[in-house]
Amino acid sequence: YIVIALAGVGAVLGLIKMKQGVEWGKPLTVACALVALVLAIGSMFRGGGPSQREINDIRKRELAYERISTKKLGTYLAEKFSGGKALVIKSVEFMPQQAVDPRFEAQMAGLKEGLGEAVEIGAVVSPEIPEEYKKYMESMPKGPEGEDMGYAMMGPMMDTMLQAKDFNKLIKEMPEGTNLIISLIGLPMDLNNLSLWTMKNAPKLVLVSAMNLPQLQEAI
């Protein structure tokens, strides 16, 4: 688009010079007009959408924001709860063959950097997939490379399907001495049933990228 704009300016300049009788005015006008036309047509066929390079740049920026936000959070927690121990709850591992989750990796990198040596991460856990959904997903057809298509389709929705009992199990099994619970997936919709609310000396709850805000506001 910048080149098209420059070609347009060149065409106008050439037209002015041509009217003034300058010899190179006409060739400049024609050349710039052709350049602008070719690039404009190419842009139309390209569809106007972002290129793969632009998409990759956007993803890199998003991951950078994730890392920066959790680093800032970790720095705050390190100041407020120095000497503490944290349990980190991450997203359901819905695709066993997927070794790396870039968003989670970015979040954890920032969190560890922010916490430093002040707060120990005692464990990083994820809720188990409910049996009813597991059976449904495993009944789905396999992909071209043998991957579980059910996991691929249902996975992104799984965090919103979790129930308080799934979180309660993780809380019950948390390492001894845990005084911080950092949830990277918010809380379940039936958050009123969390055992955390009635525990004696309950750990502090830290929410990252939490959803269902109206319910959370009421709970807070």
C-alpha positions in Angstrom: 0.0 0.0 0.0 2.9 2.3 0.7 4.4 1.6 -2.8 0.9 2.2 -4.4 0.7 5.5 -2.6 4.2 6.5 -3.7 3.4 5.5 -7.3 0.3 7.7 -7.1 2.4 10.6 -6.0 4.9 9.9 -8.8 2.1 9.8 -11.4 0.7 13.2 -10.2 4.2 14.7 -10.2 4.9 13.3 -13.7 1.6 14.7 -15.0 2.5 18.2 -13.6 5.9 18.0 -15.2 4.4 16.8 -18.5 2.1 19.8 -18.6 5.1 22.0 -18.0 6.8 20.5 -21.0 9.4 18.4 -19.2 10.4 15.5 -21.3 10.5 12.9 -18.6 7.1 13.8 -17.3 5.1 11.6 -19.5 7.3 8.4 -19.0 7.2 8.9 -15.3 3.4 9.3 -15.3 2.9 6.1 -17.3 5.4 4.1 -15.3 4.0 5.1 -11.9 0.4 4.6 -13.1 1.3 1.1 -14.3 3.0 0.2 -11.0 0.0 1.4 -9.0 -2.4 -0.5 -11.3 -0.4 -3.8 -11.1 -0.1 -3.6 -7.3 -3.7 -2.7 -6.8 -4.9 -5.7 -8.9 -2.5 -7.9 -7.1 -3.9 -6.7 -3.8 -7.4 -7.6 -5.0 -6.5 -11.1 -5.9 -4.6 -11.5 -2.6 -8.0 -11.1 -0.9 -6.9 -8.2 1.3 -6.3 -10.6 4.3 -3.1 -10.8 6.3 -0.2 -12.9 4.9 1.2 -15.8 6.8 4.1 -13.7 7.9 1.7 -11.1 9.3 -0.3 -13.8 11.1 3.0 -15.2 12.6 3.9 -11.7 13.8 0.5 -11.3 15.4 0.9 -14.6 17.2 4.3 -13.6 18.4 2.9 -10.3 19.8 0.1 -12.1 21.5 2.4 -14.6 23.2 4.7 -11.7 24.2 1.7 -10.0 25.9 0.9 -13.2 27.7 4.4 -13.5 29.0 4.6 -9.8 30.0 1.2 -9.9 31.8 2.1 -13.0 33.9 5.6 -11.6 34.6 3.9 -8.5 36.0 1.6 -10.7 38.1 4.5 -12.8 39.3 6.4 -9.7 40.4 3.4 -8.6 42.4 3.0 -12.0 44.0 6.7 -12.1 44.8 6.4 -8.9 46.7 3.2 -9.8 48.6 3.8 -13.5 49.3 7.6 -13.9 49.5 8.4 -17.4 50.8 5.2 -18.9 49.7 4.4 -21.9 47.6 2.0 -21.9 44.6 -0.2 -24.5 42.9 -0.6 -23.6 39.2 -3.8 -24.9 37.4 -3.4 -25.0 33.7 -5.8 -26.0 30.8 -7.0 -29.6 30.4 -4.6 -31.7 28.4 -7.1 -32.5 25.7 -4.7 -33.6 23.0 -2.1 -36.1 24.4 0.0 -35.9 21.2 0.3 -32.1 21.4 3.6 -31.7 23.3 3.7 -27.9 23.6 1.0 -25.3 24.2 2.6 -22.0 23.1 0.2 -19.9 25.2 0.8 -21.9 28.4 4.6 -21.9 27.7 4.5 -18.1 27.4 2.4 -17.7 30.6 4.7 -19.9 32.6 7.8 -18.3 31.3 6.6 -14.9 32.5 5.2 -16.2 35.8 8.5 -17.9 36.7 10.5 -14.8 35.7 8.3 -12.6 37.9 8.2 -15.0 40.9 11.9 -15.5 40.8 13.1 -17.2 44.0 10.5 -15.5 46.1 7.7 -17.9 45.5 8.1 -21.7 44.9 5.9 -23.3 42.3 5.0 -26.5 44.1 3.1 -28.2 41.3 1.6 -27.5 37.9 -1.6 -29.5 37.4 -4.6 -29.7 35.1 -8.1 -31.1 35.7 -8.9 -34.5 34.3 -11.2 -34.7 31.3 -14.7 -35.8 32.6 -15.4 -39.4 31.7 -18.6 -38.6 29.8 -16.7 -36.2 27.5 -13.7 -38.6 27.2 -15.9 -41.4 25.9 -17.6 -39.1 23.4 -14.3 -37.7 22.1 -12.8 -41.2 21.8 -15.8 -42.3 19.7 -15.1 -39.6 17.1 -13.3 -40.6 13.8 -9.6 -40.4 13.6 -7.8 -37.7 11.5 -5.6 -38.3 8.5 -2.6 -38.9 10.7 -4.4 -40.9 13.3 -5.1 -38.0 15.7 -8.2 -37.9 17.8 -10.5 -35.5 16.1 -12.8 -35.4 19.1 -10.1 -34.0 21.3 -9.3 -31.4 18.6 -12.9 -30.2 18.4 -13.9 -30.4 22.0 -10.6 -29.4 23.6 -10.9 -25.6 23.4 -14.4 -25.8 25.0 -13.3 -28.1 27.8 -12.2 -25.5 30.3 -15.7 -24.0 30.3 -17.2 -27.5 30.9 -15.3 -28.1 34.1 -17.1 -28.4 37.3 -16.3 -27.4 40.9 -15.6 -31.1 41.7 -12.8 -31.1 39.2 -11.1 -28.2 40.9 -11.9 -29.6 44.4 -9.9 -32.7 43.6 -6.9 -30.6 42.6 -7.2 -28.5 45.7 -7.5 -31.6 47.9 -4.3 -33.1 46.4 -2.2 -29.9 46.4 1.3 -30.0 47.9 1.7 -29.4 51.6 2.4 -25.8 52.4 0.6 -24.4 49.4 -0.7 -20.9 50.2 -1.3 -19.7 46.6 -3.5 -21.2 43.9 -2.9 -19.6 40.5 -5.5 -20.6 38.0 -4.7 -20.0 34.3 -8.2 -21.1 33.3 -10.4 -19.1 35.7 -13.0 -21.0 37.7 -15.8 -23.4 36.9 -19.3 -22.0 36.3 -20.6 -23.6 39.5 -17.9 -21.8 41.5 -20.2 -21.6 44.5 -19.5 -25.3 45.1 -15.7 -24.8 45.4 -14.3 -26.3 48.7 -11.9 -23.3 48.8 -14.6 -21.0 50.2 -15.0 -23.1 53.4 -11.5 -24.3 54.0 -9.7 -23.3 57.1 -6.6 -21.2 56.3 -7.5 -21.4 52.6 -4.8 -20.5 50.1 -5.1 -17.2 48.3 -6.7 -17.5 44.9 -5.1 -15.8 41.9 -7.0 -15.8 38.6 -5.4 -15.3 35.2 -7.5 -14.5 32.1 -10.6 -15.4 34.0 -14.1 -15.6 32.4 -17.6 -15.7 33.8 -17.0 -12.3 35.3 -20.5 -11.5 36.7 -20.3 -14.6 38.9 -16.8 -13.8 39.9 -17.8 -10.3 40.9 -20.5 -11.7 43.2 -18.0 -14.2 44.7 -15.5 -11.5 45.3 
